[in-house]
């Protein structure tokens, strides 16, 4: 009975630790080159810093490299929150 209680407390702690990720979602890195693989899946992997790195990846597999035309959105300035009346 006591071990079951300890296991439940440990499980709850693990769930809280995994759910409490503090990294923002917009912090993903943007890469300028994408590899389009030459199979029926149509997979495009945009994770390359240089064109040569992309070419080395698709060399034996087959495919082509394209420029990633969708840059990340520019960071918007943070506005101070202020009180606004609900009714005007």
Order of alpha helices (4+ residues) and beta strands (2+ residues): alpha-beta-beta-alpha-beta
